[in-house]
Amino acid sequence: MSSTAAPAAHTGTGPVPGPGTGKGAGTVWDRLGIPRPLLFGFIGVLIFMIGDGVESGFIAPFIEGNGAGSEVRASYVITAYGVTVMLASWLSGALSELWGPRRVMQIGLAVWIVFDILFLTLGAAQDNYTLMLLFYGLRGFGYPLFAFSFLVWVTATAPVARLGAAVGWFYFAFTGGLPTLGSLTASVTNPLFGKFGTLWVALALIVIGGAFCLLGVRERTGYSRLAPPGVRPVQSLTRSLSIAWTNPKVAIGCVVRIINTAPQFGLWVILPAFFTDEMGFTDGDWLRLLSIMFATNIFFNLLFGVVSDRIGWRTTIGWFGAVGCALSVLALYFVPKLMTDNYWVAVGVGMIYGATLAGFVPISALMPSLAPENKGGAMALLNLGAGGAAFVGPAIVSVFLGPLGRDGVVIIFAGLYVVAAVLTLFLKLPRASEEAIEQGKSLHQAAEPLTVRATT
């Protein structure tokens, strides 16, 4: 839709671009939905997440074979990692408001590098389960502080009317690395260097991606705090939690965001053994399936990001995301069981699951738009949901894998998606965000008059 089109009637489900979409509305970057000053950041996040995603297809069996000794004990390490990912994801939003996204990204990069080296040298190399649990868990602070702080930067910079497309590009980069190109990289490097050597290759990619982001992005919004001048550190952290009860829609959105990828993280624990031991695929077959699944996902991240700006964020999340995933997660697991020895059937249902996962992409545009006067708090809860998924998914596996088996765990995941579909019905935009959409403002700009009104 061009920037001169008349605005359609709005229902509060998502943006319909109005007549003023801002400076540069006719540029190629604007039409693609990429904030041009952040271009190197998107590239850097892609490379960084390739490094982070290298391990996604084999980390559970790697930990099992290097000191854990069993699938369940390996799941404890990954669950501990999920706890720190959840905490760091919340902090990425809260601290970005306080210090600026760029500084928080620097901290995340440093944390990832330091604790990954300790995990590899003192934990995995020594078959030391306790140190693997400690250092791999602490490394979980790294990627959320880096990647989700950049997402805060994106939501503060992009016009609200094209925010769905902008966050679509973020998730194109994010899932392009974790696990798509990361798994593909592992399928090449594992035969050459082994799994241990592959993890060192991942560390090199992390450093390169961090350099792209921190040296290449000069957009000034992310260099300074986003919170109003009078907000102090404790108050900033409190605001990022109190919004859960002062604006219940944001709390509901946080739950939806948890459900979005909790099954995905849980499946990473159980699917490697399912496809290799039960289905008879090789490790390479499984890694290629994972890469194809999320290659589909990154394409649909862009598609649903753009489509959601036209048909509505809630509509896209509820139908394409929640309902679609409820059906496709069942197909991903049970169809290969019914049609054994057919690799391409498994690939096909994996692609469907990857596509429907992308239906949740607009949640990253919807959440801060639910509370433009406290978008940092909304982003903190959004990121808490993203990180919480990394804990909830493996935790469900840890609790239910023993008594219910893989079949029962997958059915629980499908049920969670049904719950998400119902919750999405309550996520209607406030009038302030509708006005920002009509006027072509960013959320950072839209919040300024709201802050003034709140203090008068």
Sine and cosine of phi, psi and omega as CSV:
sin_phi,cos_phi,sin_psi,cos_psi,sin_omega,cos_omega
0.00,0.00,0.74,-0.67,-0.03,-1.00
-0.97,0.25,0.27,-0.96,-0.04,-1.00
-0.96,0.28,-0.17,0.98,0.00,-1.00
-0.98,-0.18,0.04,1.00,0.00,-1.00
-0.94,0.34,0.55,-0.83,0.03,-1.00
-0.95,0.32,0.65,-0.76,-0.02,-1.00
-0.94,0.35,0.67,-0.75,0.06,-1.00
-0.99,0.13,0.22,-0.97,0.08,-1.00
-0.87,0.49,0.67,-0.75,-0.11,-0.99
-0.94,-0.35,0.63,-0.78,-0.07,-1.00
-0.92,-0.38,0.02,1.00,-0.02,-1.00
1.00,0.10,0.15,0.99,-0.02,-1.00
-1.00,-0.07,-0.21,0.98,-0.03,-1.00
0.30,-0.95,-0.03,-1.00,-0.15,-0.99
-0.99,0.15,0.55,-0.83,0.27,-0.96
-0.81,-0.59,0.95,-0.31,-0.15,-0.99
-0.81,0.59,0.74,-0.68,0.04,-1.00
-1.00,-0.04,-0.17,-0.99,-0.11,-0.99
-0.94,0.34,-0.45,0.89,-0.03,-1.00
-0.94,-0.33,0.99,-0.13,-0.01,-1.00
-0.98,-0.20,0.22,0.98,0.18,-0.98
0.99,-0.10,0.15,-0.99,-0.02,-1.00
-0.88,0.47,0.67,-0.74,0.03,-1.00
0.98,0.19,0.33,0.94,-0.10,-1.00
-0.89,0.45,-0.38,0.93,-0.05,-1.00
-1.00,-0.10,0.05,1.00,-0.04,-1.00
-0.96,0.28,0.31,-0.95,0.01,-1.00
-0.90,0.44,-0.59,0.81,0.00,-1.00
-0.91,0.41,-0.63,0.78,0.02,-1.00
-0.91,0.42,-0.66,0.75,0.00,-1.00
-0.91,0.41,-0.53,0.85,0.05,-1.00
-0.98,0.21,-0.31,0.95,-0.02,-1.00
1.00,0.04,0.25,0.97,0.00,-1.00
-0.98,-0.20,0.85,-0.52,0.15,-0.99
-0.90,0.43,0.93,-0.36,-0.14,-0.99
-0.80,0.60,-0.65,0.76,-0.02,-1.00
-0.91,0.42,-0.26,0.96,-0.03,-1.00
-0.98,-0.20,0.16,0.99,-0.12,-0.99
-0.83,0.56,-0.74,0.67,-0.02,-1.00
-0.91,0.41,-0.43,0.90,0.07,-1.00
-0.92,0.39,-0.67,0.74,0.05,-1.00
-0.88,0.48,-0.67,0.74,0.02,-1.00
-0.90,0.44,-0.69,0.72,0.00,-1.00
-0.90,0.44,-0.66,0.75,0.04,-1.00
-0.89,0.45,-0.64,0.77,0.04,-1.00
-0.86,0.52,-0.76,0.65,-0.02,-1.00
-0.91,0.41,-0.69,0.72,0.02,-1.00
-0.85,0.53,-0.71,0.70,-0.06,-1.00
-0.97,0.26,-0.38,0.92,0.18,-0.98
-0.88,0.48,-0.73,0.68,0.04,-1.00
-0.87,0.49,-0.67,0.74,0.01,-1.00
-0.93,0.36,-0.54,0.84,-0.08,-1.00
-1.00,0.05,-0.13,0.99,0.00,-1.00
-0.81,0.58,-0.63,0.77,-0.11,-0.99
-0.99,0.10,-0.17,0.99,-0.23,-0.97
-0.87,0.49,-0.52,0.86,-0.06,-1.00
-1.00,0.04,-0.12,0.99,-0.06,-1.00
-0.60,-0.80,0.06,1.00,-0.11,-0.99
-0.91,0.42,-0.60,0.80,0.00,-1.00
-0.90,0.44,-0.78,0.62,0.06,-1.00
-0.92,0.39,-0.48,0.88,0.06,-1.00
-0.90,0.44,-0.73,0.69,0.02,-1.00
-0.91,0.42,-0.63,0.77,0.03,-1.00
-0.86,0.51,-0.65,0.76,-0.05,-1.00
-1.00,0.08,-0.08,1.00,-0.03,-1.00
-0.85,-0.53,0.64,0.77,0.12,-0.99
0.77,-0.64,-0.44,0.90,-0.02,-1.00
-0.96,0.28,-0.73,0.68,0.10,-0.99
1.00,0.01,-0.27,0.96,0.02,-1.00
-0.43,-0.90,0.35,-0.94,0.00,-1.00
-0.89,0.45,-0.63,0.78,-0.02,-1.00
-0.93,0.38,-0.71,0.71,0.02,-1.00
-0.90,0.43,-0.56,0.83,0.09,-1.00
-0.91,0.42,-0.60,0.80,0.01,-1.00
-0.91,0.42,-0.46,0.89,0.06,-1.00
-0.91,0.41,-0.63,0.77,0.03,-1.00
-0.90,0.45,-0.70,0.71,-0.02,-1.00
-0.93,0.36,-0.55,0.84,0.06,-1.00
-0.92,0.38,-0.66,0.75,0.07,-1.00
-0.87,0.49,-0.66,0.75,0.09,-1.00
-0.86,0.51,-0.66,0.75,0.01,-1.00
-0.90,0.44,-0.57,0.82,0.03,-1.00
-0.89,0.46,-0.73,0.68,-0.01,-1.00
-0.94,0.33,-0.56,0.83,0.10,-1.00
-0.87,0.49,-0.68,0.73,0.00,-1.00
-0.88,0.47,-0.74,0.68,0.00,-1.00
-0.90,0.44,-0.70,0.71,-0.01,-1.00
-0.91,0.41,-0.53,0.85,0.01,-1.00
-0.91,0.41,-0.66,0.75,0.09,-1.00
-0.90,0.44,-0.73,0.68,-0.03,-1.00
-0.89,0.46,-0.50,0.87,-0.03,-1.00
-0.87,0.49,-0.63,0.78,0.04,-1.00
-0.96,0.27,-0.72,0.69,-0.04,-1.00
-0.91,0.42,-0.70,0.72,-0.03,-1.00
-0.96,0.28,-0.50,0.86,0.07,-1.00
-0.90,0.44,-0.59,0.80,0.09,-1.00
-0.89,0.46,-0.60,0.80,-0.14,-0.99
-1.00,0.06,-0.68,0.73,-0.10,-0.99
-0.94,-0.34,-0.26,0.97,-0.13,-0.99
0.99,-0.14,0.62,-0.78,-0.07,-1.00
-0.86,0.52,-0.59,0.81,-0.10,-1.00
-0.90,0.44,-0.69,0.73,-0.01,-1.00
-0.91,0.42,-0.63,0.78,0.01,-1.00
-0.92,0.39,-0.59,0.81,0.08,-1.00
-0.88,0.47,-0.64,0.77,0.04,-1.00
-0.88,0.48,-0.68,0.74,0.01,-1.00
-0.90,0.44,-0.70,0.71,0.00,-1.00
-0.87,0.49,-0.66,0.75,0.02,-1.00
-0.89,0.46,-0.71,0.70,-0.01,-1.00
-0.89,0.45,-0.68,0.74,0.00,-1.00
-0.88,0.47,-0.72,0.69,-0.02,-1.00
-0.85,0.52,-0.74,0.68,-0.07,-1.00
-0.90,0.43,-0.76,0.66,-0.10,-1.00
-0.89,0.45,-0.77,0.64,-0.11,-0.99
-0.98,0.20,-0.37,0.93,0.12,-0.99
-0.93,0.36,-0.66,0.75,0.04,-1.00
-0.88,0.48,-0.68,0.74,0.02,-1.00
-0.91,0.40,-0.64,0.77,0.03,-1.00
-0.87,0.48,-0.69,0.73,-0.06,-1.00
-0.96,0.28,-0.67,0.74,-0.14,-0.99
-1.00,0.09,-0.66,0.75,-0.07,-1.00
-0.99,-0.16,-0.35,0.94,-0.01,-1.00
-0.99,-0.16,-0.97,0.26,-0.11,-0.99
-0.90,0.43,-0.68,0.74,-0.05,-1.00
-0.91,0.41,-0.42,0.91,-0.02,-1.00
-0.97,-0.22,0.08,1.00,-0.08,-1.00
0.80,0.60,0.63,0.77,-0.06,-1.00
-0.98,-0.18,0.98,-0.19,-0.09,-1.00
-0.89,0.46,-0.66,0.75,-0.04,-1.00
-0.89,0.46,-0.71,0.71,-0.01,-1.00
-0.95,0.31,-0.54,0.84,0.12,-0.99
-0.88,0.48,-0.71,0.70,0.02,-1.00
-0.85,0.52,-0.69,0.73,-0.03,-1.00
-0.94,0.35,-0.81,0.59,-0.15,-0.99
-0.97,0.24,-0.60,0.80,0.05,-1.00
-0.92,0.39,-0.60,0.80,0.07,-1.00
-0.89,0.46,-0.74,0.67,-0.01,-1.00
-0.92,0.40,-0.52,0.85,0.05,-1.00
-0.89,0.46,-0.36,0.93,0.02,-1.00
-0.88,0.48,-0.32,0.95,0.08,-1.00
-0.94,0.35,-0.35,0.94,-0.20,-0.98
-0.94,0.34,-0.88,0.47,-0.17,-0.99
-0.93,0.37,-0.56,0.83,0.04,-1.00
-0.92,0.40,-0.66,0.76,0.02,-1.00
-0.88,0.47,-0.56,0.83,0.01,-1.00
-0.98,0.20,-0.86,0.51,-0.17,-0.99
-0.96,0.28,-0.71,0.71,-0.09,-1.00
-0.97,0.25,-0.39,0.92,0.14,-0.99
-0.93,0.36,-0.58,0.82,0.09,-1.00
-0.91,0.41,-0.59,0.81,0.07,-1.00
-0.88,0.48,-0.63,0.78,0.10,-1.00
-0.86,0.51,-0.68,0.73,0.04,-1.00
-0.86,0.52,-0.69,0.72,0.01,-1.00
-0.89,0.46,-0.74,0.67,-0.07,-1.00
-0.93,0.36,-0.42,0.91,0.05,-1.00
-0.98,0.18,-0.33,0.95,-0.14,-0.99
-0.97,-0.24,-0.65,0.76,-0.13,-0.99
-0.96,0.27,0.58,-0.82,0.13,-0.99
-0.87,0.50,0.63,-0.78,-0.07,-1.00
-0.87,0.50,-0.57,0.82,-0.04,-1.00
-0.90,0.43,-0.35,0.94,0.03,-1.00
-0.86,-0.51,0.36,0.93,-0.05,-1.00
-0.93,0.37,-0.55,0.83,0.05,-1.00
-0.87,0.50,-0.69,0.72,0.03,-1.00
-0.92,0.39,-0.64,0.77,-0.03,-1.00
-0.90,0.44,-0.71,0.70,0.03,-1.00
-0.95,0.31,-0.42,0.91,0.13,-0.99
-0.87,0.49,-0.66,0.75,0.05,-1.00
-0.92,0.38,-0.58,0.81,0.07,-1.00
-0.87,0.49,-0.73,0.68,-0.03,-1.00
-0.97,0.26,-0.38,0.93,0.19,-0.98
-0.87,0.50,-0.73,0.69,0.02,-1.00
-0.94,0.35,-0.70,0.72,-0.08,-1.00
-0.89,0.45,-0.82,0.57,-0.03,-1.00
-0.99,0.16,-0.28,0.96,0.15,-0.99
-0.88,0.47,-0.53,0.85,0.07,-1.00
-1.00,-0.03,-0.77,0.64,-0.05,-1.00
-0.95,-0.31,0.97,-0.22,0.09,1.00
-0.93,-0.37,0.15,0.99,-0.25,-0.97
-0.86,0.52,-0.96,0.29,-0.03,-1.00
-0.95,0.30,-0.40,0.92,0.09,-1.00
-0.89,0.46,-0.74,0.67,0.02,-1.00
-0.91,0.41,-0.62,0.79,0.03,-1.00
-0.90,0.44,-0.65,0.76,0.07,-1.00
-0.86,0.50,-0.70,0.72,0.00,-1.00
-0.89,0.45,-0.58,0.82,-0.01,-1.00
-0.91,0.42,-0.40,0.92,0.04,-1.00
-1.00,0.00,-0.68,0.73,-0.12,-0.99
-0.99,0.13,-0.47,0.88,0.01,-1.00
-0.84,0.54,-0.73,0.68,0.04,-1.00
-0.91,0.41,-0.45,0.90,-0.04,-1.00
-0.99,0.11,-0.71,0.70,-0.15,-0.99
-0.89,-0.46,-0.13,0.99,-0.13,-0.99
0.99,0.17,0.18,-0.98,-0.05,-1.00
-0.92,0.39,-0.61,0.79,0.01,-1.00
-0.90,0.43,-0.71,0.70,0.04,-1.00
-0.90,0.44,-0.58,0.81,0.03,-1.00
-0.88,0.48,-0.59,0.80,0.02,-1.00
-0.92,0.39,-0.47,0.88,0.11,-0.99
-0.96,0.27,-0.57,0.82,0.11,-0.99
-0.87,0.49,-0.65,0.76,0.02,-1.00
-0.86,0.51,-0.66,0.75,0.01,-1.00
-0.88,0.47,-0.65,0.76,0.04,-1.00
-0.89,0.46,-0.65,0.76,0.03,-1.00
-0.90,0.43,-0.60,0.80,0.04,-1.00
-0.86,0.51,-0.71,0.70,-0.01,-1.00
-0.90,0.45,-0.69,0.73,0.00,-1.00
-0.90,0.44,-0.72,0.69,0.01,-1.00
-0.89,0.46,-0.66,0.75,0.04,-1.00
-0.88,0.47,-0.63,0.78,0.01,-1.00
-0.90,0.43,-0.66,0.75,0.04,-1.00
-0.84,0.54,-0.73,0.68,-0.05,-1.00
-0.93,0.38,-0.78,0.63,-0.19,-0.98
-0.98,0.17,-0.39,0.92,0.04,-1.00
-0.99,-0.17,-0.41,0.91,-0.12,-0.99
-1.00,-0.08,-0.37,0.93,-0.06,-1.00
-0.99,-0.10,0.85,-0.52,-0.03,-1.00
-0.92,-0.40,0.07,1.00,0.00,-1.00
-0.88,0.47,0.80,-0.61,-0.26,-0.97
-0.99,0.17,-0.32,0.95,-0.03,-1.00
-0.84,0.54,-0.65,0.76,-0.06,-1.00
-0.98,0.21,-0.09,1.00,-0.01,-1.00
-1.00,0.09,-0.26,0.97,-0.08,-1.00
-0.76,-0.65,0.20,-0.98,-0.04,-1.00
-0.89,0.45,0.50,-0.87,0.01,-1.00
-0.98,-0.22,-0.32,0.95,0.00,-1.00
-0.95,0.31,0.44,-0.90,0.08,-1.00
-0.84,0.55,0.46,-0.89,-0.11,-0.99
-0.83,0.56,-0.55,0.84,-0.08,-1.00
-0.98,0.18,-0.13,0.99,-0.06,-1.00
-0.99,0.17,0.84,-0.55,-0.02,-1.00
-1.00,-0.05,0.22,-0.98,-0.07,-1.00
-0.80,0.60,-0.78,0.62,-0.02,-1.00
-0.90,0.44,-0.63,0.77,0.02,-1.00
-0.90,0.44,-0.62,0.78,0.01,-1.00
-0.89,0.45,-0.70,0.71,0.02,-1.00
-0.92,0.40,-0.61,0.79,0.02,-1.00
-0.91,0.41,-0.66,0.75,0.03,-1.00
-0.87,0.49,-0.55,0.83,-0.04,-1.00
-0.96,0.28,-0.24,0.97,0.08,-1.00
-0.97,-0.24,-0.65,0.76,-0.07,-1.00
-0.90,0.43,-0.39,0.92,0.02,-1.00
-0.88,0.48,-0.37,0.93,-0.01,-1.00
-0.89,0.45,-0.53,0.85,0.03,-1.00
-0.95,-0.30,-0.36,0.93,0.09,-1.00
-0.98,0.21,-0.41,0.91,0.06,-1.00
-0.70,-0.71,0.99,0.10,-0.10,-0.99
-0.85,0.53,-0.43,0.90,0.02,-1.00
-0.88,0.47,-0.59,0.81,0.02,-1.00
-0.92,0.39,-0.63,0.78,0.06,-1.00
-0.89,0.46,-0.66,0.75,0.04,-1.00
-0.89,0.45,-0.67,0.74,0.03,-1.00
-0.88,0.48,-0.59,0.81,0.05,-1.00
-0.88,0.47,-0.68,0.74,0.02,-1.00
-0.90,0.44,-0.67,0.74,0.03,-1.00
-0.88,0.48,-0.64,0.77,0.00,-1.00
-0.92,0.40,-0.59,0.81,0.08,-1.00
-0.87,0.49,-0.74,0.67,-0.05,-1.00
-0.91,0.42,-0.51,0.86,0.00,-1.00
-0.74,0.67,-0.82,0.57,-0.13,-0.99
-0.88,-0.47,0.03,1.00,0.08,-1.00
-0.84,0.55,-0.74,0.67,0.06,-1.00
-0.87,0.49,-0.60,0.80,0.02,-1.00
-0.86,0.51,-0.75,0.66,0.00,-1.00
-0.92,0.40,-0.57,0.82,0.06,-1.00
-0.92,0.39,-0.63,0.78,0.01,-1.00
-0.90,0.43,-0.53,0.85,0.03,-1.00
-0.89,0.45,-0.39,0.92,0.04,-1.00
-0.98,0.18,-0.64,0.77,-0.14,-0.99
-0.99,-0.17,-0.42,0.91,-0.09,-1.00
-0.96,0.28,-0.56,0.83,0.03,-1.00
-0.83,0.56,-0.73,0.69,0.02,-1.00
-0.94,0.34,-0.58,0.82,0.00,-1.00
-0.88,0.48,-0.76,0.65,-0.08,-1.00
-0.97,0.23,-0.52,0.85,-0.02,-1.00
-1.00,0.06,-0.72,0.69,-0.06,-1.00
-0.99,0.14,-0.71,0.71,-0.09,-1.00
-1.00,0.03,-0.66,0.75,-0.03,-1.00
-1.00,0.04,-0.28,0.96,0.05,-1.00
0.99,0.12,0.25,0.97,0.06,-1.00
-0.97,0.24,0.39,-0.92,0.13,-0.99
-0.99,0.15,0.21,-0.98,0.08,-1.00
-0.85,0.52,-0.64,0.77,0.03,-1.00
-0.90,0.44,-0.64,0.77,0.05,-1.00
-0.86,0.51,-0.72,0.69,-0.04,-1.00
-0.91,0.42,-0.69,0.73,0.00,-1.00
-0.91,0.42,-0.60,0.80,0.05,-1.00
-0.93,0.37,-0.64,0.77,0.06,-1.00
-0.86,0.51,-0.71,0.71,0.00,-1.00
-0.89,0.46,-0.65,0.76,0.02,-1.00
-0.90,0.43,-0.68,0.73,0.00,-1.00
-0.92,0.40,-0.65,0.76,0.02,-1.00
-0.83,0.56,-0.73,0.68,-0.09,-1.00
-1.00,-0.01,-0.23,0.97,0.23,-0.97
-0.91,0.41,-0.65,0.76,0.12,-0.99
-0.88,0.48,-0.67,0.74,-0.02,-1.00
-0.86,0.50,-0.71,0.70,-0.07,-1.00
-0.92,0.39,-0.56,0.83,0.07,-1.00
-0.90,0.44,-0.71,0.70,-0.01,-1.00
-0.96,0.28,-0.38,0.92,0.15,-0.99
-0.84,0.55,-0.72,0.69,0.03,-1.00
-0.92,0.40,-0.72,0.70,-0.05,-1.00
-0.87,0.49,-0.77,0.64,-0.04,-1.00
-0.95,0.32,-0.47,0.88,0.10,-1.00
-0.88,0.48,-0.72,0.69,0.01,-1.00
-0.95,0.32,-0.71,0.70,-0.02,-1.00
-0.88,0.48,-0.63,0.78,-0.05,-1.00
-0.91,0.41,-0.47,0.89,0.07,-1.00
-0.94,0.35,-0.20,0.98,-0.02,-1.00
-0.94,-0.33,-0.67,0.74,-0.06,-1.00
-0.99,-0.16,-0.14,0.99,0.02,-1.00
0.93,-0.37,0.66,-0.75,-0.01,-1.00
-0.92,0.39,-0.72,0.69,-0.02,-1.00
-0.88,0.48,-0.68,0.73,-0.02,-1.00
-0.86,0.50,-0.71,0.70,-0.01,-1.00
-0.90,0.44,-0.72,0.70,-0.03,-1.00
-0.90,0.44,-0.74,0.67,-0.11,-0.99
-0.92,0.40,-0.73,0.68,-0.11,-0.99
-1.00,0.01,-0.82,0.57,-0.06,-1.00
-0.95,0.30,-0.60,0.80,-0.03,-1.00
-0.99,0.14,-0.94,0.34,-0.17,-0.99
-0.93,0.36,-0.81,0.59,-0.02,-1.00
-0.91,0.41,-0.67,0.75,0.01,-1.00
-0.87,0.50,-0.69,0.73,-0.02,-1.00
-0.94,0.33,-0.56,0.83,0.04,-1.00
-0.84,0.54,-0.64,0.77,0.00,-1.00
-0.99,0.17,-0.67,0.74,-0.13,-0.99
-0.97,0.26,-0.49,0.87,0.02,-1.00
-0.93,0.36,-0.55,0.84,0.10,-1.00
-0.92,0.40,-0.67,0.74,0.00,-1.00
-0.90,0.43,-0.63,0.78,-0.04,-1.00
-0.84,0.54,-0.60,0.80,-0.07,-1.00
-1.00,-0.08,-0.72,0.69,-0.17,-0.99
-1.00,0.10,-0.50,0.87,0.01,-1.00
-0.89,0.45,-0.73,0.68,0.07,-1.00
-0.88,0.48,-0.50,0.86,0.05,-1.00
-0.93,0.38,-0.57,0.82,0.00,-1.00
-0.99,0.16,-0.49,0.87,-0.03,-1.00
-0.87,-0.49,0.94,0.34,-0.08,-1.00
-0.92,0.39,0.37,-0.93,0.05,-1.00
0.89,0.46,0.42,0.91,0.04,-1.00
-0.81,-0.59,1.00,0.00,-0.09,-1.00
-0.87,0.49,-0.66,0.75,-0.10,-0.99
-0.96,0.26,-0.38,0.92,0.17,-0.98
-0.91,0.41,-0.69,0.72,0.05,-1.00
-0.88,0.48,-0.66,0.75,0.05,-1.00
-0.88,0.47,-0.67,0.74,-0.03,-1.00
-0.88,0.47,-0.73,0.68,0.00,-1.00
-0.94,0.33,-0.49,0.87,0.10,-1.00
-0.90,0.44,-0.63,0.78,0.04,-1.00
-0.90,0.43,-0.61,0.79,0.02,-1.00
-0.91,0.42,-0.68,0.73,0.03,-1.00
-0.89,0.45,-0.68,0.74,0.04,-1.00
-0.87,0.50,-0.63,0.78,0.01,-1.00
-0.92,0.39,-0.70,0.71,-0.05,-1.00
-0.95,0.32,-0.50,0.86,0.11,-0.99
-0.82,0.57,-0.59,0.80,-0.03,-1.00
-0.92,0.39,-0.30,0.95,0.04,-1.00
-0.88,0.47,-0.30,0.95,0.03,-1.00
-1.00,0.08,-0.13,0.99,-0.08,-1.00
-0.76,0.65,-0.68,0.73,-0.06,-1.00
-0.90,0.44,-0.15,0.99,0.04,-1.00
-0.87,0.49,-0.49,0.87,0.01,-1.00
-0.97,0.26,-0.35,0.94,0.14,-0.99
-1.00,0.04,-0.60,0.80,-0.07,-1.00
-0.93,0.36,-0.68,0.73,-0.11,-0.99
-0.86,0.51,-0.82,0.57,0.01,-1.00
-0.91,0.41,-0.44,0.90,0.03,-1.00
-0.96,0.29,-0.31,0.95,0.09,-1.00
-0.95,0.30,-0.34,0.94,-0.04,-1.00
-0.56,-0.83,0.92,0.38,-0.05,-1.00
-0.89,0.46,-0.39,0.92,0.03,-1.00
-0.98,0.22,-0.26,0.97,0.06,-1.00
-0.61,-0.79,0.82,0.57,-0.07,-1.00
-0.91,0.42,-0.48,0.88,0.05,-1.00
-0.90,0.43,-0.67,0.74,0.06,-1.00
-0.90,0.43,-0.64,0.77,0.02,-1.00
-0.91,0.42,-0.65,0.76,0.03,-1.00
-0.93,0.37,-0.56,0.83,0.05,-1.00
-0.88,0.48,-0.68,0.73,0.02,-1.00
-0.95,0.31,-0.59,0.81,0.08,-1.00
-0.86,0.51,-0.74,0.67,-0.01,-1.00
-0.93,0.36,-0.54,0.84,0.12,-0.99
-0.87,0.50,-0.65,0.76,0.05,-1.00
-0.90,0.44,-0.66,0.75,0.02,-1.00
-0.89,0.45,-0.70,0.71,0.03,-1.00
-0.95,0.32,-0.59,0.81,0.04,-1.00
-0.86,0.51,-0.53,0.85,0.03,-1.00
-0.88,0.47,-0.60,0.80,0.00,-1.00
-0.93,0.38,-0.35,0.94,0.09,-1.00
-1.00,-0.04,-0.72,0.69,-0.11,-0.99
-0.90,0.43,-0.69,0.72,-0.03,-1.00
-0.86,0.51,-0.84,0.54,0.05,-1.00
-0.89,0.45,-0.52,0.85,0.02,-1.00
-0.91,0.42,-0.65,0.76,0.06,-1.00
-0.87,0.50,-0.66,0.75,0.04,-1.00
-0.89,0.46,-0.71,0.70,-0.03,-1.00
-0.87,0.50,-0.63,0.78,-0.07,-1.00
-0.99,0.16,-0.66,0.75,-0.20,-0.98
-0.96,-0.28,-0.20,0.98,-0.03,-1.00
-0.89,0.46,-0.67,0.74,0.01,-1.00
-0.89,0.46,-0.85,0.53,-0.06,-1.00
-0.96,0.27,-0.53,0.85,-0.12,-0.99
-0.95,-0.32,-0.29,0.96,-0.06,-1.00
0.97,0.26,0.02,-1.00,-0.02,-1.00
-0.89,0.46,-0.62,0.79,-0.02,-1.00
-0.84,0.54,-0.74,0.67,-0.03,-1.00
-0.91,0.42,-0.62,0.79,0.01,-1.00
-0.89,0.46,-0.69,0.72,-0.02,-1.00
-0.91,0.41,-0.61,0.80,0.05,-1.00
-0.90,0.43,-0.63,0.78,0.08,-1.00
-0.87,0.49,-0.68,0.73,0.02,-1.00
-0.87,0.50,-0.68,0.74,0.03,-1.00
-0.89,0.46,-0.65,0.76,0.03,-1.00
-0.89,0.46,-0.60,0.80,0.04,-1.00
-0.88,0.48,-0.64,0.77,0.02,-1.00
-0.91,0.42,-0.56,0.83,0.07,-1.00
-0.90,0.44,-0.67,0.74,0.07,-1.00
-0.85,0.52,-0.68,0.73,0.01,-1.00
-0.87,0.49,-0.63,0.78,0.01,-1.00
-0.88,0.48,-0.64,0.77,0.01,-1.00
-0.93,0.36,-0.70,0.72,-0.04,-1.00
-0.89,0.45,-0.53,0.85,-0.04,-1.00
-0.87,0.48,-0.44,0.90,-0.01,-1.00
-0.87,0.49,-0.38,0.93,-0.09,-1.00
-1.00,-0.04,-0.02,1.00,-0.14,-0.99
-0.99,-0.10,0.96,0.29,0.01,-1.00
-0.98,-0.18,0.67,-0.74,-0.06,-1.00
-0.94,0.35,0.55,-0.84,0.16,-0.99
-0.97,0.24,0.28,-0.96,-0.05,-1.00
-0.89,0.47,-0.57,0.82,-0.03,-1.00
-0.86,0.51,-0.64,0.77,0.02,-1.00
-0.95,0.31,-0.57,0.82,0.06,-1.00
-0.88,0.47,-0.63,0.77,0.02,-1.00
-0.92,0.40,-0.64,0.77,0.04,-1.00
-0.88,0.47,-0.63,0.78,0.04,-1.00
-0.89,0.45,-0.71,0.70,-0.05,-1.00
-0.92,0.40,-0.52,0.86,-0.07,-1.00
-1.00,-0.09,-0.01,1.00,0.03,-1.00
0.95,0.32,0.48,0.88,-0.02,-1.00
-1.00,0.00,0.33,-0.95,0.23,-0.97
-1.00,0.05,0.24,-0.97,0.03,-1.00
-0.91,0.42,-0.55,0.84,0.02,-1.00
-0.89,0.46,-0.65,0.76,0.05,-1.00
-0.95,0.31,-0.65,0.76,-0.06,-1.00
-0.91,0.41,-0.48,0.88,-0.07,-1.00
-0.97,0.25,-0.34,0.94,-0.11,-0.99
-0.87,0.49,-0.78,0.63,0.04,-1.00
-0.92,0.40,-0.50,0.87,0.03,-1.00
-0.91,0.40,-0.60,0.80,0.02,-1.00
-0.91,0.40,-0.65,0.76,0.02,-1.00
-0.88,0.47,-0.73,0.69,-0.02,-1.00
-0.88,0.47,-0.57,0.82,-0.07,-1.00
-0.95,0.32,-0.32,0.95,-0.06,-1.00
-0.96,-0.29,0.08,1.00,-0.02,-1.00
-0.95,-0.31,0.00,0.00,0.00,0.00
